[in-house]
Amino acid sequence: MLSKGYKNITYMFIALGVLIAAGCSSPPEMATSVSRSPASVGGPSSPMYVIGPGDTLNVFVWGDSELSTDVVVRPDGLITTPLVEDLPASGQTPTELARNLEQRLSRFVKNPQVTVSVREFVGRYTEQVRVVGQASQPQSVPYREGMTLLDVIIAVGGLTEFAAGNKATVVRQVNGKTTQYRVRLDDLIRDGDISANVRMLPGDVLIIPETWF
């Protein structure tokens, strides 16, 4: 019959083994077909573009060239146009911003009709695709509709010679929870395996670890 102290030590080793096994488990591989809907991997099927700081907007007021202008969204998310000062723009779609501009301009102009378009975009920080680790130029990349893993790698200048591409992961918010997926960058970039190309979504974080020699 085992002593109480021996049992406790045995249980500690069993628990330690379980923790080590859990820590060594790899995240699931992301669906490897760009033809799959983004909704199938935890995101919106057709994300609307939302204005963010640094975006360059064209504000066009029909029939009034003096009120039409290009404007850059300030770091505080506000814009200033002729007759309208400090109007919140970040977090809105171009259509929403146009309606708000019409409301503010209606104090000075009869029935203003405004169109807002994005000339140069950065997007809100939380919706950018961030790349960290062994990329040639780690950075935040503005998200574009239909963006894929290959698009992101091109934007950051490829991988370094020390990158462990097939151990890279994408961290994504899925239904309010942080989920991690494994992606195969070496197969995609170095072997030309297009099946390793996957959809990216706003807010994704691509982590590229360093290889161990």
Secondary structure, DSSP 8 states (H G I E B T S, - for coil): ---HHHHHHHHHHHHHHHHHHHHH----B----TTS-GGGGTS-SS------TT-EEEEEETT-TTT-EEEE--TTSEEEETTEEEEE-TTS-HHHHHHHHHHHHTTTSSS--EEEEEEE----GGGSEEEEESBSS--EE---TT-BHHHHHHHTT-B-TTB-GGG-EEEEEETTEEEEEE--HIIIIIS--GGG--B--TT-EEEE-B---
